[in-house]
């Protein structure tokens, strides 16, 4: 898997848009960067919203994500999530 520094800006911005829309935190979008902590740091992101987020990412990017593939580190940072999505798109 590539590092979050190697994630394309387009993929990162699209993942960030999906995250902010799914969690209804559009007002915080400007503050979110690759190192922003997700699960455990954003109170809006709990186990139910993780599932909603996976569904939204699958729809937005046309990728397959199985729940069994989701490890805790995927949702550790926004950059890590973008890296995971990019690995599926590429």
C-alpha positions in Angstrom: 0.0 0.0 0.0 1.3 3.5 -0.8 1.8 6.1 1.9 -0.7 8.9 2.4 1.8 11.3 0.9 1.5 9.5 -2.4 -2.3 9.6 -2.6 -3.5 11.8 -5.5 -5.0 15.1 -4.5 -8.1 14.2 -6.5 -8.7 10.9 -4.6 -8.0 12.6 -1.3 -10.4 15.4 -1.9 -13.1 13.0 -3.1 -12.7 10.8 -0.1 -12.8 13.8 2.2 -16.0 14.9 0.5 -17.6 11.5 1.0 -16.5 11.5 4.7 -17.8 15.0 5.4 -21.1 14.3 3.7 -21.7 10.9 5.3 -20.8 12.2 8.8 -22.6 15.5 8.2 -19.5 17.5 9.1 -19.3 19.7 6.0 -18.6 22.7 8.3 -15.4 21.0 9.4 -14.1 20.2 5.9 -11.5 22.9 5.7 -9.9 21.6 8.9 -9.5 18.0 7.7 -6.2 16.9 6.3 -4.4 13.6 5.6 -3.3 13.3 9.2 -6.7 14.0 10.7 -7.7 11.1 12.9 -10.9 9.4 12.1 -12.2 6.4 14.1 -11.8 7.3 17.8 -11.2 10.9 17.1 -14.4 12.0 15.4 -17.4 11.4 17.6 -19.6 11.2 14.5 -17.7 8.1 13.3 -18.9 5.0 15.1 -19.4 1.4 14.0 -22.7 2.2 12.3 -21.3 5.2 10.4 -18.3 3.1 9.3 -20.7 0.8 7.5 -22.5 3.9 5.9 -19.1 5.3 4.9 -18.1 2.0 3.3 -21.3 2.0 1.3 -20.9 5.6 0.3 -17.3 5.0 -0.8 -18.3 1.9 -2.8 -21.0 3.9 -4.6 -18.8 7.0 -5.2 -15.8 5.1 -6.6 -17.4 2.0 -8.0 -15.2 -0.2 -5.9 -15.7 -3.4 -3.9 -15.0 -3.2 -0.2 -15.8 -6.2 1.9 -16.3 -5.6 5.6 -13.7 -8.3 6.3 -11.1 -6.2 4.5 -11.6 -3.3 6.9 -8.9 -3.2 9.5 -8.7 -0.5 12.2 -5.7 1.1 10.5 -7.8 1.9 7.4 -9.9 4.3 9.5 -7.0 5.6 11.6 -6.5 8.8 9.5 -8.2 10.4 6.5 -5.0 10.0 4.5 -5.0 6.3 5.3 -8.5 5.9 4.2 -7.7 7.8 0.9 -4.7 5.5 0.4 -6.9 2.4 0.9 -9.5 3.8 -1.6 -6.8 4.6 -4.1 -5.4 1.1 -3.9 -8.9 -0.2 -4.9 -9.3 2.4 -7.7 -5.9 1.7 -9.3 
